[in-house]
Each structure stands twice: as structure tokens, then as C-alpha cells.
Amino acid sequence: MAAVLVVAEKRGRISKDDAARAVEILPSLPSRADGGSLENLITIRLLTCEHQLSAYDACYLELAQRIGLAGSFLVCFDGSENKQSLRRLG
């Protein structure tokens, strides 16, 4: 989350105050950690090659597929072609 907030703030998508507020409320949101495995890395590598995604984006796609969100949309703020692929695949 830190990377997302820092980049959004640097690119002017959110204000410094909005980023600070997000940091304050994040601990109250339901979340869980995912340990992953070697099989996840194999799938992530295949997704990067097949869909021209960064490893970072492929990680999110792999997780969404693995936990059963394949029919959903992954939200992103980047309009690049690769991110459009990620949206459709999510």
C-alpha cells in the first residue's frame, strides 16, 4: 500500500492529506496476508509473458484468480495498454 500511496501522491492523483488519511484508516480495514508458494511464482511468470504484464501486476492477477475473483475487475489508475489487459483479465 505504501508504494500505491506514494506514487498516487507524486503523480498528483491524491493530495498529501488524502494519503495521510488513507494511512490512518487502512489498519481498520479487513485484510489478510498471503504467504504464496513456488507454484505462485511459476504462474506469475507465465502471466507476465502471456499478457505483457509487469511482475507486480501479474502478482495481483494471480492472487485474484487464486482466491476466486476471476469474474471481477481489478481497479487501477494507469491507462496503459498493459493495465487495460489486467482489467479485462481480472
N, C-alpha and C positions, 0 to 999 in steps of 0.2 A: 504494500500500500504506500509505503514511503516514496518509492520511485514514481508511482502514478501521481501522487500529490505534488511532488517536486516538479515533474515535467509539466503538469497542467498549470501550475503557478508560473513557471518560466515562460510558457507559451501564451500566457495571458488568458487562459480558459477559466481560471478561477482566481479570486483575489487572495491575498495573504490572509485576510480574516477568514475566508471560506476554508482555506487549507487548515488553519488553526482549529476551526470549529469541527472539521472532519476528524482531526486527530483526537479531539475531546470526545466525540460521540462513538468512534469506532470500537472502543472497548465494551460498550453497552450492546453492540450488535451480536446476534448469534453467529458463531463461527466455529470451525474445527480445523485442525491441522491434518494435512495429508502426508503420510510418510513416503508414498511412492515405492517403486521397486525397479529392478533392472528391466523387467518387461515394459514398464512405462517408458524408459529411455529408448528402447527399441521402437516402440510405437511413435514416440515424439520425433525421432529421427526420420521415420518413414513419412510422417505428416509434413515435416519441413520440406522434404524432397518432392512429394506428390503435389503439394499445394503452394509451393514457393513461400512458405511462412518462415518467420524467424523462429528460433527455438523457444523464445519467450512466448510468442503467440501460440505455437504448437502445444506448449505445456497447458495452456488454458483450454484449448480444444480437446486435448487428450483427457483432461480431467472432466470436462463437461460430458464427453462421450462415456467415460467410465462410470460416472455416477448417475447416468440416465437422463441427461439434459439434452440429448441429441436433437430433439424436436424443437428446442428453444432457440433463442437468439442470444449471442454473446454481444454485449454492448461495448463499443469502442468509439473514440472520438477522432480517429485518424481516417481520412478519406482515401488513403492509398489503395491501390488495386489489391494488394495482399490482404489488407484489412477487410475489403469487401468480400473476398473469398472466405475469410474467417467468419464473417457474419452469416453468409449463406450456409456454411457447413455446420454452424452451431445449432 
